[in-house]
Amino acid sequence: MADKTYSWFEPDLEHLINTATGRRLIYVSSAYSGDTKRNTHLAKAYARFVHDCGYVPIVPHLLFPQFLDEKTEREAGIEAALSLLELCDEYWAFGNLTEGMVTEFKASLAMGIPNVPFTVTHLSEDGTEYLGITPSRECDQERFTALACERKARRALRQANAAFKGGEAK
């Protein structure tokens, strides 16, 4: 019997399901309001960082602003985001906590979801270029000691910075 070849309309679902099974869902929390263009680019970089670490990023503030208005439907967005948080294995916060992030953080504690805070190191005074992402707590740093994660984080941030500035990342 010959091996079956798969086309775009008939993927190897068994392989895809086996690959996806067991991957942890990580809730990505970072600033959104204010400079939404810049913060959206950063959220994409944080999502890439989570993905490069081998996890599945759940980033509500990249999803819900696509169809909910931040000014008039903020509460609906937060409510929907907390529904996603409940499904996640961990809550990762990037940068300083904003009002919305505090709500998510408190909800993660109430739900018993482990949280990992990350520090984002700035290079430029205007805040458009970043050096890296590092865990804020020593116990979490042990989990992320692999330099590969830091290198991947730097690459993701370089890509986000280039996209923000309209250029291409190297």
C-alpha positions as CSV (number, residue, x, y, z in Angstrom):
1,M,0.0,0.0,0.0
2,A,1.4,3.4,-1.0
3,D,1.8,6.2,1.4
4,K,-1.0,8.7,1.3
5,T,-0.1,12.2,0.2
6,Y,-2.0,15.1,1.9
7,S,-3.1,18.2,0.2
8,W,-4.2,21.6,1.6
9,F,-7.8,20.4,1.8
10,E,-7.0,17.1,3.3
11,P,-4.4,17.6,6.1
12,D,-2.9,14.9,8.2
13,L,-5.3,15.6,11.1
14,E,-3.9,12.8,13.3
15,H,-0.4,14.4,13.2
16,L,-1.8,17.9,13.8
17,I,-3.9,16.8,16.8
18,N,-1.0,14.8,18.3
19,T,1.3,17.8,17.9
20,A,-1.2,20.2,19.6
21,T,-2.1,17.8,22.4
22,G,-0.5,18.8,25.7
23,R,0.7,22.3,24.7
24,R,0.0,24.7,27.5
25,L,-2.2,27.7,27.0
26,I,-0.6,30.9,28.2
27,Y,-2.7,34.0,28.8
28,V,-0.7,37.0,27.6
29,S,-1.4,40.3,29.5
30,S,0.2,43.6,28.5
31,A,-0.9,47.2,28.0
32,Y,-3.4,48.0,25.3
33,S,-5.0,51.4,25.8
34,G,-3.1,54.6,25.3
35,D,-0.8,54.1,22.3
36,T,-2.8,51.2,20.9
37,K,-0.7,51.0,17.7
38,R,2.6,50.6,19.6
39,N,1.0,48.3,22.3
40,T,-0.6,46.1,19.6
41,H,2.9,45.6,18.0
42,L,4.3,44.8,21.5
43,A,1.5,42.3,22.2
44,K,2.4,40.5,19.0
45,A,6.0,40.3,20.1
46,Y,5.0,38.9,23.5
47,A,2.7,36.4,21.7
48,R,5.7,35.4,19.5
49,F,7.9,35.0,22.6
50,V,5.3,32.7,24.2
51,H,5.0,30.7,21.0
52,D,8.8,30.4,20.7
53,C,9.0,29.1,24.2
54,G,6.8,26.2,23.0
55,Y,3.4,27.3,24.4
56,V,0.1,28.5,22.8
57,P,-0.4,32.3,23.4
58,I,-3.9,33.5,24.2
59,V,-3.9,37.3,23.6
60,P,-7.4,38.8,24.1
61,H,-6.3,42.3,23.3
62,L,-5.2,41.3,19.9
63,L,-8.6,39.6,19.2
64,F,-11.4,41.6,20.8
65,P,-10.5,45.1,19.5
66,Q,-11.0,43.6,16.0
67,F,-14.8,43.8,16.6
68,L,-15.4,45.5,20.0
69,D,-15.0,49.2,20.5
70,E,-12.5,49.9,23.3
71,K,-14.4,53.1,24.4
72,T,-17.9,51.8,24.5
73,E,-17.6,48.0,24.9
74,R,-14.6,47.7,27.2
75,E,-16.4,45.8,29.9
76,A,-17.7,43.2,27.3
77,G,-14.1,42.8,26.2
78,I,-12.8,42.3,29.7
79,E,-15.6,39.8,30.4
80,A,-14.8,37.8,27.3
81,A,-11.1,37.9,28.1
82,L,-11.7,36.5,31.6
83,S,-13.6,33.6,30.0
84,L,-10.5,32.9,28.0
85,L,-8.3,33.3,31.1
86,E,-10.3,30.5,32.8
87,L,-9.1,28.1,30.1
88,C,-5.4,28.9,30.4
89,D,-2.7,27.1,32.3
90,E,-0.7,30.2,33.2
91,Y,-1.0,34.0,33.3
92,W,2.0,35.9,32.0
93,A,2.1,39.7,32.5
94,F,4.5,41.8,30.4
95,G,5.6,45.2,31.6
96,N,4.0,47.4,34.2
97,L,0.5,46.6,35.3
98,T,-2.3,48.8,33.9
99,E,-5.8,49.0,35.2
100,G,-7.0,46.2,32.8
101,M,-4.0,44.1,33.6
102,V,-4.7,44.4,37.4
103,T,-8.3,43.1,36.8
104,E,-6.8,40.1,34.8
105,F,-4.2,39.5,37.5
106,K,-6.7,39.5,40.3
107,A,-8.9,37.1,38.3
108,S,-6.0,34.8,37.7
109,L,-5.3,34.7,41.5
110,A,-9.0,34.0,42.2
111,M,-9.0,31.2,39.6
112,G,-5.8,29.7,41.0
113,I,-3.9,30.2,37.8
114,P,-0.1,30.5,38.3
115,N,1.2,33.9,37.2
116,V,4.6,34.9,35.8
117,P,5.5,38.5,35.6
118,F,8.0,39.6,32.9
119,T,10.2,42.7,32.8
120,V,10.6,44.4,29.4
121,T,13.9,46.2,29.1
122,H,13.9,49.4,27.1
123,L,16.8,50.6,24.9
124,S,15.5,53.9,23.6
125,E,14.1,56.9,25.5
126,D,11.0,57.0,23.3
127,G,10.2,53.4,24.2
128,T,10.1,52.1,20.6
129,E,13.1,49.7,20.8
130,Y,13.5,46.9,23.3
131,L,16.4,44.8,24.4
132,G,14.7,41.8,25.9
133,I,12.1,40.1,28.1
134,T,13.1,38.5,31.4
135,P,11.1,36.9,34.2
136,S,10.7,39.3,37.1
137,R,11.1,36.7,39.8
138,E,14.1,34.6,40.6
139,C,12.0,31.4,40.9
140,D,10.6,32.0,37.4
141,Q,14.0,32.8,36.0
142,E,15.0,29.2,36.7
143,R,12.2,28.1,34.4
144,F,13.5,30.4,31.6
145,T,17.3,29.9,32.0
146,A,17.6,28.6,28.4
147,L,19.2,31.3,26.5
148,A,17.3,30.2,23.5
149,C,14.1,31.7,25.0
150,E,15.9,35.1,25.5
151,R,17.3,35.0,22.0
152,K,13.9,34.2,20.6
153,A,12.4,37.0,22.7
154,R,14.9,39.5,21.3
155,R,14.2,38.4,17.8
156,A,10.4,38.7,18.3
157,L,10.9,42.2,19.7
158,R,13.2,43.2,16.9
159,Q,10.5,42.0,14.4
160,A,7.8,44.0,16.3
161,N,10.0,47.1,16.4
162,A,10.7,46.8,12.6
163,A,7.0,46.3,11.9
164,F,6.1,49.3,14.1
165,K,8.6,51.5,12.2
166,G,7.5,50.1,8.9
167,G,10.8,48.3,8.1
168,E,11.9,44.7,8.0
169,A,13.6,42.8,10.9
170,K,16.9,41.1,10.4
